[in-house]
Amino acid sequence: MTKHTINTLLFALNVGVLVLFFRSSDHFFLFLFLAFGFFFLVLSAGVLFLRFNYFMKSIVTIDKPAVLLTFDDGPNPETTPMILDTLNKHDVKAIFFVIGKKALAHPEIVQRMLHEGHRIGNHTFSHHPMFALLSGKKVKNEIQQLQTVLDIHAIQTELFRPPIGYSNPIIARVVKDLGVKVIGWNQRSYDTVVKNPMKLAKRLVRLSKPGSIILLHDNLVQSRDSLDSYLSKAKEKGIIFANEQHLIRITNEIN
């Protein structure tokens, strides 16, 4: 039973109790409004935040004490290669959730990710800005189209992250039908907002707690330019980052 099902049943129960016992009360409509408000508040949180596992299960932590870096929205020829250089320098492995159109344009970068021990994840073919509003058929097509691109290069992945991290019952159903496994995060870098590389590096160090999965974007200049400083400072503080064995374990966990 999903959390959405539980929330819906509780809402129906609350409404039933109100109708049966409080319909003559002067405060009936206030209580009804509060019941609706609570239901939609929980529902909205479930749509917006994968970490709540509201519609479907997603992995949002890894085994302590490691920290896992994940990168969305690449590959980008101006930023991703330098990010790969920095990860290689520090012997850190990551998961890259690639966009199909970009993977099709830059297959050599995707191959390099794989060759250097990183994992490839499915971030849909076009990263549709209204992905959460698409029909089930279109959601499935977005996921399968990217997998077709990866199949050309003999790359198989069961890892999936929906664009922007939104979820709903349609996405949950498609995920189940396709047998893909959702990887979320519990620490958001906000590298789309924090444009200063040094400030971003400091923020990332603060976010790096044992077991964390951190969301970054490998198509952003500030992410590229902050990464070396961040990893150096984090390692000085004793922070351990995921290596190939950690990625193997997280892959086994979701199979």
Backbone torsions as a table, in degrees:
resi	resn	phi	psi	omega
1	MET	NA	125.3	-179.0
2	THR	-79.0	163.1	176.6
3	LYS	-64.0	-30.6	177.1
4	HIS	-64.4	-41.8	178.2
5	THR	-62.8	-43.1	179.1
6	ILE	-62.7	-44.8	179.8
7	ASN	-61.7	-40.6	-179.8
8	THR	-66.5	-42.5	179.4
9	LEU	-64.8	-41.3	178.4
10	LEU	-63.9	-39.7	178.0
11	PHE	-62.9	-46.5	178.9
12	ALA	-61.6	-40.3	178.6
13	LEU	-64.0	-43.8	179.4
14	ASN	-61.2	-44.7	179.7
15	VAL	-63.5	-41.4	178.7
16	GLY	-60.8	-44.6	178.9
17	VAL	-63.2	-41.5	179.6
18	LEU	-63.0	-44.0	-178.6
19	VAL	-66.2	-40.0	-176.9
20	LEU	-72.9	-40.0	-169.6
21	PHE	-114.5	-15.7	-173.0
22	PHE	-127.2	9.1	-175.3
23	ARG	-65.3	-21.8	178.6
24	SER	-91.4	-4.6	-177.7
25	SER	-73.7	147.0	175.5
26	ASP	-64.9	-19.3	-176.4
27	HIS	-102.8	12.4	-175.8
28	PHE	-55.1	-50.0	-176.5
29	PHE	-69.2	-29.2	174.9
30	LEU	-66.2	-45.9	178.8
31	PHE	-62.7	-39.5	179.6
32	LEU	-64.9	-41.2	177.3
33	PHE	-61.4	-41.8	179.6
34	LEU	-65.4	-38.2	178.5
35	ALA	-64.6	-45.2	176.4
36	PHE	-61.7	-44.3	-177.4
37	GLY	-60.9	-44.2	179.8
38	PHE	-64.6	-42.4	179.7
39	PHE	-59.9	-48.2	-176.5
40	PHE	-73.2	-27.1	174.9
41	LEU	-65.3	-47.2	178.5
42	VAL	-66.0	-41.6	178.6
43	LEU	-60.4	-45.1	-179.5
44	SER	-62.5	-41.8	177.5
45	ALA	-62.3	-37.9	178.4
46	GLY	-65.9	-37.0	178.3
47	VAL	-69.0	-42.1	-170.0
48	LEU	-85.6	-25.3	-171.4
49	PHE	-125.7	107.0	179.6
50	LEU	-57.8	-32.6	-172.3
51	ARG	-62.7	-18.5	178.9
52	PHE	-77.6	-11.5	-179.5
53	ASN	50.1	46.1	-171.8
54	TYR	-77.4	-48.1	180.0
55	PHE	-97.3	-28.0	-175.4
56	MET	-156.0	158.7	180.0
57	LYS	-76.4	135.6	172.7
58	SER	-137.1	146.8	177.7
59	ILE	-84.8	122.3	-177.0
60	VAL	-122.6	-0.8	175.3
61	THR	-141.9	161.1	172.6
62	ILE	-123.7	176.1	-179.5
63	ASP	-61.6	131.4	174.5
64	LYS	-66.7	151.0	7.7
65	PRO	-97.6	12.1	-172.0
66	ALA	-71.9	158.1	172.8
67	VAL	-120.1	130.4	-178.4
68	LEU	-106.9	126.3	174.9
69	LEU	-93.9	133.7	175.9
70	THR	-126.8	141.3	-176.8
71	PHE	-123.5	128.8	178.4
72	ASP	-106.8	160.9	162.8
73	ASP	77.9	11.5	175.2
74	GLY	-98.8	-167.9	-0.1
75	PRO	-81.9	151.2	177.9
76	ASN	-125.0	124.2	-174.7
77	PRO	-66.0	-19.2	-178.8
78	GLU	-88.1	-23.0	-173.0
79	THR	-123.9	-39.9	-174.4
80	THR	-61.3	-43.9	179.5
81	PRO	-58.1	-39.6	178.9
82	MET	-69.9	-33.6	174.4
83	ILE	-64.1	-41.6	177.1
84	LEU	-64.2	-39.6	176.6
85	ASP	-58.3	-45.4	-177.3
86	THR	-67.9	-42.6	177.3
87	LEU	-61.1	-41.0	178.5
88	ASN	-64.5	-40.4	178.1
89	LYS	-57.9	-40.2	-176.2
90	HIS	-97.7	4.7	179.8
91	ASP	54.9	47.9	178.7
92	VAL	-113.4	135.4	178.0
93	LYS	-106.9	148.5	-175.4
94	ALA	-140.1	170.8	171.2
95	ILE	-109.8	128.2	178.3
96	PHE	-107.9	116.2	176.9
97	PHE	-92.9	102.1	-169.8
98	VAL	-92.6	153.0	174.4
99	ILE	-95.1	134.1	-172.5
100	GLY	-57.2	-44.7	-179.1
101	LYS	-60.0	-39.5	-178.9
102	LYS	-74.9	-36.9	176.9
103	ALA	-64.6	-36.4	178.1
104	LEU	-66.0	-35.9	-178.8
105	ALA	-78.9	-26.4	-174.9
106	HIS	-134.7	62.0	-177.9
107	PRO	-63.4	-28.2	-179.0
108	GLU	-64.3	-32.2	178.7
109	ILE	-72.3	-39.9	177.6
110	VAL	-62.5	-42.7	177.9
111	GLN	-62.7	-38.7	178.8
112	ARG	-64.3	-42.6	176.5
113	MET	-52.2	-50.4	-178.1
114	LEU	-65.1	-43.9	-177.7
115	HIS	-61.8	-32.7	-177.1
116	GLU	-91.1	11.3	170.8
117	GLY	92.4	9.6	177.1
118	HIS	-87.4	168.8	175.7
119	ARG	-107.4	148.2	178.0
120	ILE	-103.7	133.5	176.0
121	GLY	-120.4	157.2	-178.2
122	ASN	-89.4	121.4	179.2
123	HIS	-121.2	28.7	-179.3
124	THR	74.2	165.1	-175.4
125	PHE	-74.9	-42.0	-172.7
126	SER	-118.7	-5.5	-176.1
127	HIS	52.6	55.0	-177.2
128	HIS	-57.9	128.5	-176.7
129	PRO	-63.1	-21.5	178.7
130	MET	-112.3	35.1	-175.6
131	PHE	-53.3	-40.3	-176.9
132	ALA	-68.3	-10.9	180.0
133	LEU	-105.9	1.6	-178.5
134	LEU	-75.4	157.2	174.5
135	SER	-70.7	164.4	178.3
136	GLY	-58.7	-38.3	179.4
137	LYS	-62.6	-42.7	-178.5
138	LYS	-73.1	-36.4	176.0
139	VAL	-60.7	-47.1	179.4
140	LYS	-61.8	-41.1	-179.4
141	ASN	-64.0	-39.7	179.1
142	GLU	-60.8	-41.1	-179.5
143	ILE	-72.5	-45.6	-176.8
144	GLN	-69.9	-33.4	178.4
145	GLN	-60.8	-42.7	178.0
146	LEU	-66.0	-41.1	179.7
147	GLN	-62.5	-33.7	176.2
148	THR	-62.5	-41.0	176.6
149	VAL	-61.2	-44.3	-179.1
150	LEU	-69.5	-33.6	179.5
151	ASP	-59.7	-33.8	179.5
152	ILE	-57.5	-32.5	-178.3
153	HIS	-104.2	19.0	177.3
154	ALA	58.0	37.1	177.7
155	ILE	-107.9	119.2	176.9
156	GLN	-109.2	138.1	175.6
157	THR	-145.8	140.3	172.9
158	GLU	-105.2	0.7	-176.3
159	LEU	-85.0	134.8	-177.5
160	PHE	-140.9	140.7	172.5
161	ARG	-135.8	119.4	179.6
162	PRO	-67.7	146.0	177.9
163	PRO	-53.6	134.3	179.4
164	ILE	66.0	-5.0	179.2
165	GLY	80.2	14.0	178.7
166	TYR	-78.8	151.8	177.5
167	SER	-140.7	161.3	176.7
168	ASN	-163.9	175.1	-177.5
169	PRO	-61.2	-32.5	-180.0
170	ILE	-66.6	-48.0	178.5
171	ILE	-61.7	-42.1	-179.9
172	ALA	-60.1	-41.3	-179.9
173	ARG	-66.4	-42.1	179.3
174	VAL	-65.4	-42.4	177.7
175	VAL	-57.0	-44.0	179.2
176	LYS	-66.2	-43.6	-178.8
177	ASP	-63.2	-38.9	-177.3
178	LEU	-84.9	-14.3	179.4
179	GLY	73.6	22.2	176.9
180	VAL	-87.4	156.5	-176.1
181	LYS	-114.8	131.2	-173.0
182	VAL	-89.3	129.6	173.7
183	ILE	-109.7	118.4	176.9
184	GLY	-101.4	-141.9	178.3
185	TRP	-160.8	160.2	173.0
186	ASN	-121.5	0.1	175.1
187	GLN	-136.0	121.8	-179.3
188	ARG	-104.2	124.4	-175.4
189	SER	-72.4	-26.1	-171.7
190	TYR	55.7	38.7	177.4
191	ASP	-69.7	-11.9	173.2
192	THR	-77.2	-15.1	-177.2
193	VAL	-110.4	-43.8	-178.8
194	VAL	-82.6	102.1	-172.8
195	LYS	-89.6	-21.1	-179.5
196	ASN	-79.8	119.2	-175.5
197	PRO	-58.5	-38.4	-178.5
198	MET	-69.4	-40.4	177.1
199	LYS	-65.2	-38.9	178.6
200	LEU	-65.2	-42.1	178.7
201	ALA	-59.8	-44.3	178.9
202	LYS	-63.1	-41.2	179.0
203	ARG	-63.5	-41.8	-179.3
204	LEU	-64.0	-37.9	176.7
205	VAL	-61.4	-42.8	179.6
206	ARG	-64.3	-34.9	-177.4
207	LEU	-76.7	-18.7	-171.0
208	SER	-79.1	86.6	177.4
209	LYS	-105.5	150.0	178.9
210	PRO	-52.5	128.8	179.0
211	GLY	90.2	-0.7	-175.4
212	SER	-75.4	146.1	165.1
213	ILE	-112.3	119.8	-173.4
214	ILE	-105.9	133.4	177.8
215	LEU	-91.8	124.4	174.4
216	LEU	-132.9	175.9	178.7
217	HIS	-132.7	121.8	-175.9
218	ASP	-85.7	6.5	174.7
219	ASN	-100.5	8.8	-176.7
220	LEU	-109.1	134.7	-179.6
221	VAL	-61.8	-42.1	-177.5
222	GLN	-65.7	-31.6	176.1
223	SER	-68.6	-43.9	177.4
224	ARG	-59.8	-46.4	-172.4
225	ASP	-78.7	-16.6	-179.7
226	SER	-94.4	-16.0	-167.0
227	LEU	-64.4	-44.4	-177.3
228	ASP	-64.2	-46.4	178.5
229	SER	-61.6	-44.2	179.5
230	TYR	-59.3	-50.9	-177.7
231	LEU	-64.6	-38.3	179.0
232	SER	-63.5	-48.7	-179.1
233	LYS	-67.0	-38.6	179.5
234	ALA	-64.8	-41.7	179.5
235	LYS	-66.9	-33.2	175.6
236	GLU	-61.1	-29.4	179.6
237	LYS	-89.0	4.6	177.0
238	GLY	84.7	12.4	179.6
239	ILE	-72.6	133.7	-179.0
240	ILE	-103.9	129.7	-179.7
241	PHE	-105.0	155.5	-176.9
242	ALA	-60.6	138.3	173.4
243	ASN	-114.5	-171.3	-175.7
244	GLU	-61.9	-35.0	179.3
245	GLN	-65.6	-37.5	176.8
246	HIS	-63.0	-41.2	-179.7
247	LEU	-67.0	-35.7	176.4
248	ILE	-63.2	-43.0	-179.1
249	ARG	-65.1	-42.2	-179.2
250	ILE	-68.3	-32.7	176.1
251	THR	-66.7	-43.0	179.1
252	ASN	-65.1	-34.6	-178.6
253	GLU	-61.8	-32.9	-174.2
254	ILE	-96.5	-1.0	179.3
255	ASN	-85.9	NA	NA
